[in-house]
Amino acid sequence: RDSMFTLGGGDAQIRLTQVSAQRDIEQLRAELTREQRARELAERDAATANEQVREQRLELARLRDELQTVRAESETAKINLARLEGAKSAEDDRRNSEAREQQRRASEANLRQALGKYGTLRDTSRGLQLLLPEAIWAGPRAATLSSRAAASLEPLAALLATNPDYQILIESYTDSRGDEVTLQQLTQERARQLSDRFQAAGVEANRIQANGMGASNPLANNNTVAGRAKNRRIEIIIVPMPVRSAANQ
């Protein structure tokens, strides 16, 4: 009977052990299930995150491509705009040039007509030439204007002052009677006298160039009275200034 009781007690212990083991197994299984669930959730979250990252990368690449396209289109638009503005500016310059040229021609026609009152006028390779006779001087070797010429040159000077688009070259010549240095000084003083007269009437000094030419470039034979008289002269060359575009003004 004692053996049976003892055996019975051992069975109970075994049962308790089995119950405990079964409980541990169930706990482990439950923990394993939780871990598996957590792993599945983590894997799902990771997959979702990877998909989001992939989509974000694709979106980033798309936006970069779109930005590059917009930049290229913007650059093309800028180039086209610059071309259009350049073409418009060139066309404006062309029209302005044509208008200025028409005005210059009309002004030149009026100037020619007015200049003809003061001396012999002709076209030369250097520009429009006005030839003034020696009678404007008080004498063949004088560097002062005659009283009559002084009065008649006033309107000529005013005419040149009101036509600012022309350079004025004054060249004074004389005959060959006398020494070269004296003749050079005479013609230089005559040229200066006319330059001063023109400036006093309002012609800008930077538009005038006055040169004494001495006995150079004779028009006639210096061995005759008539020839020498013809060689004693003033040539005024009137040269149009280069037309400047609006961009260079």
ZAMAR-811145 format. One line per 2 residues: their letters; for each residue x, y, z of N, C-alpha, C, O. Coordinates in steps of 0.2 Angstrom, whole numbers. Example, Ala and Ser with C-alpha at 12.3 -4.5 7.8 and 13.67 -1.06 7.14 Angstrom:
as = 66 -28 39 62 -22 39 66 -16 39 71 -17 42 ~ 64 -11 35 68 -5 36 64 0 39 67 6 40
END
This chain:
rd = 4 -6 0 0 0 0 4 6 0 3 11 -3 ~ 10 6 4 14 12 4 17 13 -3 19 18 -5
sm = 19 7 -7 22 7 -13 17 10 -18 19 15 -22 ~ 11 9 -18 6 11 -22 5 19 -21 4 23 -26
ft = 5 21 -15 4 28 -13 10 32 -16 9 37 -18 ~ 16 29 -15 22 32 -18 22 33 -25 24 38 -28
lg = 20 28 -29 19 28 -36 14 33 -38 15 36 -43 ~ 9 33 -34 4 38 -36 6 45 -35 4 49 -39
gg = 10 46 -30 13 52 -30 18 54 -35 18 60 -37 ~ 21 49 -38 26 50 -44 22 52 -50 24 56 -54
da = 16 49 -51 12 50 -57 10 58 -57 9 61 -62 ~ 8 60 -51 6 67 -50 11 72 -52 10 77 -55
qi = 17 70 -50 23 74 -51 24 74 -59 26 80 -61 ~ 24 69 -62 25 68 -69 19 73 -73 21 76 -77
rl = 13 72 -70 8 76 -73 9 83 -72 8 87 -77 ~ 11 85 -66 13 92 -65 18 94 -70 18 100 -73
tq = 23 90 -71 29 92 -76 26 92 -83 28 97 -86 ~ 22 88 -84 19 88 -91 15 94 -92 15 97 -98
vs = 11 96 -87 7 102 -88 11 108 -89 10 113 -93 ~ 16 108 -84 21 114 -85 24 114 -91 25 120 -94
aq = 26 108 -94 30 108 -100 25 110 -106 27 114 -110 ~ 19 108 -105 14 110 -110 12 117 -110 12 120 -115
rd = 12 120 -104 11 127 -103 17 131 -106 16 136 -110 ~ 23 129 -105 29 132 -108 29 132 -116 31 136 -119
ie = 27 126 -118 26 125 -125 21 130 -128 23 133 -133 ~ 16 130 -125 10 135 -127 13 142 -127 11 146 -132
ql = 16 144 -122 19 150 -121 24 152 -127 24 157 -130 ~ 28 147 -128 33 148 -133 30 148 -140 32 152 -144
ra = 25 144 -141 21 144 -147 18 151 -148 18 154 -153 ~ 15 154 -142 12 160 -143 17 166 -144 16 170 -148
el = 23 165 -141 28 170 -142 31 169 -149 32 174 -152 ~ 32 163 -151 34 162 -158 29 165 -163 31 168 -168
tr = 22 164 -161 17 167 -166 18 175 -166 17 178 -171 ~ 19 177 -160 19 185 -159 25 187 -163 25 192 -167
eq = 31 183 -162 37 185 -166 36 185 -173 38 189 -177 ~ 33 179 -175 32 178 -183 27 184 -185 28 187 -191
ra = 22 186 -181 18 191 -183 21 198 -183 21 202 -188 ~ 26 199 -178 29 205 -178 34 205 -184 35 210 -187
re = 37 199 -186 42 199 -192 38 200 -198 40 204 -202 ~ 32 197 -198 28 198 -204 26 206 -205 26 209 -211
la = 24 209 -199 23 216 -200 29 220 -202 28 225 -206 ~ 34 218 -199 41 222 -200 42 221 -208 44 226 -211
er = 42 215 -210 43 214 -217 38 218 -221 40 220 -227 ~ 32 218 -219 27 221 -223 29 229 -223 28 232 -228
da = 30 231 -217 32 238 -217 38 240 -221 39 245 -224 ~ 43 235 -220 49 236 -224 48 236 -232 50 240 -236
at = 43 232 -234 42 231 -241 38 238 -243 39 241 -248 ~ 33 240 -238 30 246 -240 35 252 -240 34 256 -245
an = 40 252 -235 44 258 -235 49 257 -242 50 263 -245 ~ 51 251 -244 55 251 -250 51 253 -256 54 256 -260
eq = 44 251 -256 40 253 -261 40 261 -262 40 264 -267 ~ 39 264 -256 38 271 -255 45 274 -258 45 279 -261
vr = 51 271 -255 57 274 -257 58 273 -265 60 278 -268 ~ 56 268 -268 56 267 -275 52 272 -279 54 275 -283
eq = 46 273 -276 41 278 -279 44 285 -278 44 289 -283 ~ 47 286 -272 50 293 -272 56 294 -276 57 299 -279
rl = 60 289 -277 66 289 -282 63 290 -289 66 294 -293 ~ 58 287 -291 55 288 -297 52 295 -298 53 298 -303
el = 49 297 -293 46 304 -293 52 309 -293 51 314 -297 ~ 57 308 -289 63 312 -290 66 313 -296 68 318 -299
ar = 67 307 -300 70 306 -306 65 310 -311 67 313 -316 ~ 59 309 -310 54 312 -315 54 320 -314 54 323 -319
lr = 54 322 -308 55 329 -307 61 332 -309 61 338 -312 ~ 67 328 -309 73 331 -311 73 331 -319 75 336 -322
de = 70 326 -322 69 327 -329 65 332 -331 66 336 -336 ~ 59 333 -328 55 339 -329 58 346 -328 57 350 -332
lq = 62 346 -323 66 352 -321 71 354 -327 71 359 -329 ~ 74 348 -329 79 349 -335 75 352 -341 78 356 -345
tv = 70 349 -342 66 350 -348 63 358 -348 64 361 -352 ~ 61 360 -342 59 367 -341 65 371 -341 64 377 -344
ra = 70 370 -339 76 374 -339 78 375 -347 80 380 -349 ~ 78 369 -350 80 369 -357 75 373 -361 77 377 -365
es = 69 373 -360 64 377 -363 64 384 -361 64 388 -366 ~ 66 385 -355 67 392 -353 73 395 -356 73 401 -358
et = 79 391 -357 84 394 -360 83 395 -368 85 400 -371 ~ 79 391 -371 77 391 -378 73 398 -379 74 402 -383
ak = 68 399 -374 64 405 -374 68 411 -373 67 416 -377 ~ 73 411 -369 78 417 -368 81 418 -374 82 424 -377
in = 84 413 -378 88 414 -384 83 416 -389 85 421 -393 ~ 77 414 -390 72 416 -395 71 423 -394 70 427 -398
la = 70 425 -387 68 432 -385 74 437 -387 73 442 -390 ~ 80 434 -386 86 438 -387 86 439 -395 88 445 -397
rl = 85 434 -399 85 435 -406 80 440 -408 81 444 -413 ~ 74 439 -405 68 444 -407 70 451 -406 69 455 -410
eg = 73 452 -400 75 458 -398 80 461 -402 80 467 -404 ~ 85 457 -404 91 459 -408 88 461 -415 90 466 -418
ak = 83 456 -418 81 458 -424 77 465 -424 77 469 -429 ~ 73 466 -419 69 472 -418 74 478 -417 73 483 -421
sa = 79 477 -413 84 482 -413 87 484 -419 88 490 -421 ~ 89 479 -423 92 480 -430 87 483 -434 89 488 -438
ed = 81 481 -434 76 484 -439 75 492 -437 74 496 -441 ~ 75 493 -430 74 500 -428 80 504 -430 79 510 -432
dr = 86 501 -429 92 505 -431 92 506 -439 94 511 -441 ~ 90 501 -443 89 502 -450 84 508 -452 86 512 -456
rn = 79 507 -449 74 513 -450 76 520 -448 75 525 -451 ~ 79 520 -442 82 526 -439 87 529 -444 88 535 -445
se = 92 524 -446 97 526 -451 94 529 -457 97 534 -460 ~ 89 525 -460 86 528 -466 83 534 -465 83 539 -469
ar = 80 535 -459 77 542 -458 82 547 -457 81 553 -460 ~ 87 546 -454 93 550 -453 96 552 -460 98 558 -461
eq = 97 547 -464 100 548 -471 95 552 -475 98 557 -479 ~ 89 551 -475 84 555 -478 84 563 -476 84 567 -480
qr = 85 563 -469 85 570 -467 92 573 -469 92 579 -470 ~ 97 569 -469 104 572 -471 104 574 -478 106 579 -480
ra = 101 570 -482 100 572 -489 96 578 -490 98 583 -494 ~ 91 579 -487 87 585 -487 90 591 -485 90 596 -488
se = 94 590 -479 98 595 -476 104 597 -481 105 603 -482 ~ 107 592 -484 112 593 -489 110 597 -495 113 602 -497
an = 104 596 -497 101 599 -503 100 607 -501 102 611 -505 ~ 98 608 -495 97 615 -493 103 618 -492 104 624 -494
lr = 108 614 -489 115 617 -488 118 619 -495 121 625 -495 ~ 118 615 -500 121 616 -506 118 623 -509 122 627 -512
qa = 111 623 -509 108 629 -512 110 635 -508 112 640 -511 ~ 111 635 -501 113 641 -498 121 643 -499 122 648 -499
lg = 125 637 -499 132 639 -500 134 642 -507 139 645 -507 ~ 130 640 -512 131 643 -518 131 651 -519 134 653 -523
ky = 128 654 -514 128 661 -513 135 664 -512 136 670 -513 ~ 140 660 -509 146 663 -506 152 661 -510 157 664 -509
gt = 151 657 -515 157 656 -519 156 650 -524 150 648 -525 ~ 161 647 -527 160 642 -532 160 635 -528 164 634 -524
lr = 155 632 -530 153 625 -526 154 619 -531 152 620 -536 ~ 158 614 -528 158 608 -532 160 602 -528 162 603 -522
dt = 158 596 -530 159 590 -527 166 588 -528 169 588 -534 ~ 169 585 -523 176 582 -523 176 576 -520 171 574 -517
sr = 182 572 -520 182 565 -517 182 566 -510 181 561 -506 ~ 184 572 -507 184 573 -500 178 576 -497 177 575 -491
gl = 174 579 -501 167 581 -499 165 587 -503 168 588 -509 ~ 161 591 -501 158 597 -504 163 603 -503 165 605 -498
ql = 165 606 -509 171 611 -509 168 618 -510 165 618 -516 ~ 169 622 -506 167 629 -507 173 633 -508 177 634 -504
ll = 174 636 -514 180 640 -516 178 648 -515 174 650 -519 ~ 182 651 -511 181 658 -509 187 662 -513 193 659 -512
pe = 186 667 -516 191 671 -520 195 675 -515 194 676 -509 ~ 201 677 -518 206 681 -514 203 688 -512 205 691 -508
ai = 197 690 -515 194 696 -514 192 697 -507 190 702 -504 ~ 191 691 -503 189 692 -496 194 695 -492 193 697 -486
wa = 201 695 -494 206 698 -490 207 706 -492 206 708 -497 ~ 210 709 -487 211 716 -488 217 718 -494 217 723 -497
gp = 221 713 -495 226 713 -500 229 706 -502 228 702 -498 ~ 233 706 -507 236 700 -509 240 696 -503 241 690 -503
ra = 243 700 -499 247 698 -494 245 699 -487 248 699 -482 ~ 238 701 -487 235 703 -480 232 697 -477 229 692 -481
at = 232 697 -471 229 691 -467 222 694 -463 220 691 -459 ~ 220 700 -465 214 703 -462 209 703 -468 210 704 -474
ls = 202 702 -466 197 702 -470 195 709 -472 196 713 -469 ~ 193 709 -479 190 716 -481 184 717 -477 180 713 -475
sr = 182 724 -477 176 726 -473 170 723 -476 165 721 -473 ~ 170 722 -483 164 719 -487 164 712 -485 158 709 -484
aa = 170 709 -486 170 701 -485 168 700 -477 164 695 -476 ~ 170 704 -473 168 702 -466 161 702 -465 158 698 -461
as = 157 706 -468 150 706 -467 147 701 -471 142 698 -468 ~ 149 699 -477 146 694 -480 148 687 -478 144 682 -479
le = 153 686 -474 155 680 -471 151 678 -465 150 672 -462 ~ 148 683 -462 143 682 -456 138 677 -457 137 672 -453
pl = 134 678 -462 129 673 -464 131 666 -466 128 661 -464 ~ 137 666 -469 140 659 -470 142 655 -464 141 650 -463
aa = 145 659 -459 147 656 -453 141 654 -449 141 648 -446 ~ 136 658 -449 129 656 -446 126 649 -449 124 645 -446
ll = 127 649 -456 124 643 -460 128 637 -458 125 632 -456 ~ 135 637 -457 139 632 -455 137 630 -448 137 624 -446
at = 136 635 -443 134 633 -436 128 630 -436 127 625 -431 ~ 123 631 -440 116 628 -440 116 621 -443 111 618 -444
np = 122 619 -446 122 612 -449 128 608 -445 133 607 -448 ~ 126 606 -439 131 603 -435 134 596 -437 138 593 -434
dy = 131 593 -442 132 586 -445 138 586 -450 139 581 -453 ~ 142 591 -450 147 592 -455 154 594 -452 154 599 -447
qi = 159 591 -454 166 593 -452 168 599 -457 166 598 -463 ~ 172 604 -455 174 609 -459 181 609 -460 185 610 -455
li = 184 609 -466 191 609 -467 193 615 -471 190 616 -476 ~ 196 620 -467 198 626 -471 205 626 -473 210 624 -469
es = 206 627 -480 213 626 -483 214 633 -486 211 635 -491 ~ 220 636 -484 221 643 -487 227 642 -491 232 639 -490
yt = 227 645 -498 232 644 -503 234 651 -505 230 656 -504 ~ 240 652 -507 243 658 -511 247 657 -517 248 651 -518
ds = 249 662 -520 254 661 -526 261 660 -523 262 659 -517 ~ 265 659 -528 272 657 -526 277 663 -526 283 661 -525
rg = 275 669 -526 279 675 -525 281 676 -518 277 677 -514 ~ 287 675 -516 290 676 -509 293 669 -507 293 664 -510
de = 296 670 -501 299 664 -498 294 659 -495 289 661 -493 ~ 296 653 -495 291 648 -493 289 648 -486 283 647 -484
vt = 293 650 -481 291 651 -474 286 656 -473 281 656 -470 ~ 287 662 -477 282 668 -476 276 666 -479 270 668 -476
lq = 276 663 -485 269 661 -488 266 656 -483 259 656 -483 ~ 269 651 -480 266 646 -476 263 650 -470 257 649 -468
ql = 266 655 -467 264 659 -461 258 663 -463 253 663 -460 ~ 258 666 -469 252 670 -472 246 665 -472 241 667 -470
tq = 247 660 -476 241 655 -477 238 652 -470 232 652 -469 ~ 243 651 -466 241 648 -459 237 654 -455 232 652 -452
er = 239 660 -455 235 665 -452 229 666 -455 224 668 -452 ~ 228 666 -462 222 667 -465 217 661 -463 211 663 -462
ar = 219 655 -463 215 650 -461 213 651 -454 207 649 -452 ~ 217 653 -449 215 654 -442 210 660 -442 205 659 -438
ql = 211 665 -446 206 670 -446 199 668 -447 194 670 -444 ~ 198 664 -452 192 661 -454 189 656 -449 183 656 -447
sd = 194 652 -446 192 648 -441 189 652 -435 184 650 -432 ~ 192 657 -433 190 661 -427 183 664 -429 179 665 -424
rf = 182 666 -435 176 669 -437 170 664 -437 165 666 -434 ~ 172 658 -439 166 653 -439 165 651 -431 159 650 -430
qa = 170 651 -427 169 649 -420 165 654 -417 160 653 -412 ~ 166 660 -418 163 666 -415 155 666 -417 151 668 -413
ag = 154 663 -423 147 662 -425 143 656 -422 137 655 -423 ~ 147 652 -418 144 646 -415 146 639 -418 143 634 -416
ve = 151 639 -422 153 633 -425 158 630 -420 162 633 -417 ~ 157 624 -418 161 620 -412 168 620 -415 169 618 -421
an = 173 621 -411 180 621 -412 182 614 -415 186 613 -419 ~ 179 609 -412 181 602 -414 178 600 -421 180 594 -423
ri = 174 604 -424 172 603 -430 176 606 -436 175 605 -442 ~ 181 610 -434 185 614 -438 192 612 -438 195 611 -433
qa = 195 611 -444 202 610 -445 204 616 -450 202 616 -456 ~ 209 620 -448 212 625 -452 219 624 -454 223 623 -449
ng = 221 624 -460 227 623 -462 230 628 -467 226 630 -472 ~ 236 631 -466 239 635 -471 243 630 -476 247 627 -474
mg = 241 631 -482 244 627 -487 250 630 -491 253 627 -496 ~ 252 636 -490 257 640 -493 255 640 -501 250 642 -503
as = 260 639 -505 259 639 -512 258 633 -515 259 632 -522 ~ 257 628 -511 256 621 -514 249 620 -518 245 624 -518
np = 249 615 -522 243 614 -526 240 620 -530 234 621 -529 ~ 244 623 -534 242 628 -538 236 626 -543 237 621 -546
la = 231 631 -544 226 629 -549 228 632 -556 225 630 -561 ~ 233 637 -556 235 640 -563 242 642 -563 246 641 -558
nn = 244 644 -568 252 646 -569 253 652 -565 250 657 -565 ~ 258 651 -560 260 657 -556 264 662 -560 266 667 -557
nt = 266 661 -566 269 666 -570 265 671 -573 268 676 -576 ~ 258 671 -572 254 676 -575 250 679 -569 249 676 -564
va = 248 685 -570 244 689 -565 238 685 -563 236 684 -558 ~ 234 683 -569 228 680 -568 229 673 -564 225 671 -560
gr = 234 670 -566 236 663 -563 237 664 -556 235 660 -552 ~ 241 669 -554 243 670 -547 236 672 -543 236 670 -537
ak = 232 676 -546 226 678 -543 222 672 -541 218 671 -536 ~ 222 667 -546 217 661 -545 220 657 -540 216 654 -536
nr = 227 657 -539 230 652 -534 229 655 -527 229 651 -522 ~ 228 661 -527 227 664 -520 219 663 -518 215 667 -520
ri = 218 658 -514 211 656 -513 210 653 -506 215 651 -503 ~ 204 652 -504 202 648 -499 198 643 -501 193 644 -504
ei = 199 636 -499 195 631 -500 192 628 -494 196 627 -489 ~ 185 628 -493 182 626 -487 179 619 -489 174 619 -494
ii = 181 614 -486 179 607 -488 174 605 -482 175 605 -476 ~ 168 603 -484 162 602 -480 161 594 -480 158 592 -485
vp = 163 591 -475 162 583 -475 157 581 -470 157 582 -464 ~ 152 577 -472 147 574 -468 151 570 -463 155 566 -464
mp = 148 570 -456 151 566 -451 148 559 -452 142 558 -455 ~ 151 554 -450 148 547 -451 142 546 -447 141 549 -441
vr = 137 543 -450 131 542 -446 131 537 -441 134 531 -443 ~ 129 538 -435 130 533 -430 123 530 -428 118 533 -429
sa = 124 524 -427 118 520 -425 116 522 -418 120 525 -414 ~ 109 521 -416 107 522 -409 111 519 -404 112 522 -398
an = 113 513 -405 117 509 -400 124 513 -399 126 512 -393 ~ 126 516 -403 133 519 -403 133 527 -400 138 530 -399
q = 127 529 -400 126 536 -398 126 537 -390 126 543 -388
END
